[in-house]
Amino acid sequence: MRLLKVATCNLNQWAMDFDCNIKNIKESIAKAKEAGAVIRLGPELEITGYGCEDHFLELDTVTHAWECLKELLVGDWTDGILCSFGMPVIKGSERYNCQILCMNRKIIMIRPKMWLANDGNYRELRWFTAWKQNDQLVEFQLPGDVSKALSQESVPFGYGFIQFRDTAVAAEVCEELFTPVPPHAELALNGVEVFLNASGSHHQLRKLDIRLRAFIGATHTRGGVYIYSNQQGCDGGRLYYDGCASVVVNGDLVAQGSQFSLNDVEVVIAQIDLEAVASLRGSISSFQEQASCKNRVPSVQAPYNLCQSFNLKMCLSSPLKIKYHSPEEEIAFGPACWLWDYLRRSGASGFLLPLSGGADSSSVAAIVGCMCQLVVKDIANGDEQVKADAIRIGQYTDGQYPTDSREFARRVFYTVFMGSENSSESTKSRAKVLADEIGAWHLDISIDGVISALLTLFQAVTGKRPRYKIDGGSNAENLGLQNIQARIRMVLAFMFASLLPWVHNKPGFYLVLGSSNVDEGLRGYLTKYDCSSADINPIGSISKQDLRAFLRWAATHLGYASLADIEAAPPTAELEPIRSNYSQLDEVDMGMTYEELSVYGRLRKIFRCGPLSMFKNLCYRWGAKLTPQEVAEKVKHFFKYYSINRHKMTTLTPSYHAESYSPEDNRFDLRQFLYNVRWPYQFRKIDELVKELDGDRVHLGESSDLGDASHGGGMGVVAAGSGNPNVGL
């Protein structure tokens, strides 16, 4: 037997906070050693934090990383254990994203990343160069102070593996696993049995299965031990890194860490018999044949044993059932953990939320409530770091600390219902009931006086007073009156967030939370600088459909029963007067349903569809109910309002990233914000294709009456400039 005990980590690193990061790294090594592990794997770029972005271009960042690595190596941290540390390294004129493989106070090898993540949220090619010399290891001259401290002048640098006396170990860094020809395939043929994948992988709804299937696939047909480490938490940006450190042996998951956690350091241990790897490989004829004519990968000799031959006290890790969270749980736990990291690291004393009683703001309130529940639960489970942060933020004294989530919420969470003459009693009541269930400090205020003062000022200057459309006003008047209400709420939210702590004799400030969802952002169904403008937004990349499912789940599983009534209510902005024959509804205002918006968003971003290709796709999808002409009108309507409102994406509140069709302009969706909203060429091509399709239908004798008037979600009801703030103002 060749028994091997390994440790992998979820670490909550913080970009550019070297003290925090080195503390977490040391704690993880200590836990790995205490468990008897001989390999410890940490996340990608763990010394600096993954999300440093343009800080990677600063020489200071690389210098400080070397200083931290030297601190780890001159101590006894790597004695008797192979440690893989992630950090940037400059070689010659190039900067590389590297794994530094160390043992017994020496650097054995530096492995630069060969395939860089450079799409979606990732811009690694902006900061790093991909290593391209895959047929050799070169010598890297260590920085002078590091060389002197370690009594080591140089180290092998490049693509290769480490050959120990009893096994071979190699690194495969994050994105490399997902490339068409991943390194592990070639490395396995060269005898590598243990693969170390240091990663900086963010949470996205329903994504975990893709990741785990990749680990399983890497070892199912070729054998091997695949060890995965990841960041966990918010390291300073829009992403939440969702941990799930794992160990897979021959296609079986044998160890899995948490996906969502408030813990800064989590170490996952697995105990393996490497003879199982050798046995599987020896039984696969095709593996034997391909290994006999493999491309040679260079290696570094390490004169150490990692394995034990026999130990009755060492129980082997058995295959586990993979643990997945439902999408509703992901919405609850991911943003809640992200909010906690943001709160504890920002210096704020809590959150303030404009709570309308609608689905979106109620979802945010429930997520904050979930955060409070997680904090109390982790304190009860003995997490001293969470306890210390909660005592500081909640301003507990005399040895007290949070033991009840509602009591903790009252200390850190303000909710404000800012009603007007257009608000209904039902939404006001729902907001108050939910706030009470969560435990928030809730205020009901009327904004009519402020609105009236502004209108009086406008009338004094212009001699005119605008009216709502239902009262005989124009589209411009109707829109202007709605925007006044929306923007006043933003001003009041920030005022209360900064001054309510002063009123209650609390130090610090509160962060304002936004509550616009991804579908409304895509459509531009929001007012620029209204209460969608906030400090951070935990649901800005989550669809309305997913949020409604979350509300139904949270009503039961989080204990906020009023969410069921909130979910069942029709979405409305309540910015226009309520009349016996008229009630403002979001989907009518938008001229499309939320379900349709999700389809448009996925086709536009994930499948990269322009107007013509979206039309073709939807003809197949909706052709049973809609004619080509009706599909064409829907596509044109969407692209018209998408382009009219695209400029609003430049001012969206920084949002938790959870969905791959987010329209967020700053990092994720890099498109222009000034469009020809008529799309003359593209729409003309659609019209030509509609005529062609209609001609085919007539030729085939098909009825053209396939449409369903209700399917379009009020198509064509909204003229440009009417309804809720949905044009470029």
Salt bridges, closest charged atoms under 4 A:
GLU27 OE2 - LYS31 NZ 3.44
GLU44 OE2 - LYS113 NZ 2.76
GLU46 OE1 - ARG40 NH2 2.79
GLU53 OE1 - ARG667 NH2 2.96
ASP54 OD1 - ARG126 NE 2.75
GLU58 OE2 - HIS55 ND1 3.10
GLU67 OE1 - HIS64 ND1 3.05
GLU71 OE2 - LYS26 NZ 2.43
ASP79 OD2 - ARG105 NH2 2.87
GLU124 OE2 - LYS113 NZ 3.00
ASP145 OD2 - LYS70 NZ 3.70
GLU172 OE1 - HIS184 ND1 3.03
GLU176 OE1 - ARG111 NH2 2.79
GLU193 OE1 - ARG2 NH1 2.79
ASP209 OD2 - ARG213 NE 2.67
ASP242 OD1 - ARG211 NH2 2.78
ASP264 OD1 - ARG344 NH2 2.67
GLU275 OE2 - ARG2 NE 3.01
GLU329 OE1 - HIS325 ND1 3.47
GLU330 OE1 - HIS203 NE2 2.75
ASP341 OD1 - ARG344 NE 2.93
ASP360 OD1 - LYS544 NZ 3.25
ASP389 OD2 - ARG344 NH1 3.07
ASP389 OD1 - ARG392 NH2 3.26
GLU407 OE2 - ARG411 NE 2.51
ASP436 OD2 - LYS432 NZ 3.12
ASP444 OD1 - HIS442 NE2 3.15
ASP471 OD1 - ARG579 NH2 2.88
ASP546 OD1 - ARG206 NH2 2.74
GLU567 OE2 - ARG548 NE 3.10
GLU567 OE2 - ARG552 NH1 2.92
GLU596 OE2 - LYS634 NZ 2.91
GLU659 OE1 - ARG602 NH2 3.12
GLU664 OE2 - ARG238 NE 3.42
ASP665 OD1 - ARG646 NH2 3.66
ASP669 OD2 - ARG604 NH1 2.75
ASP669 OD2 - ARG646 NH1 3.69
ASP669 OD1 - ARG671 NH1 2.47
ASP687 OD1 - LYS636 NZ 2.46
GLU688 OE1 - LYS685 NZ 3.76
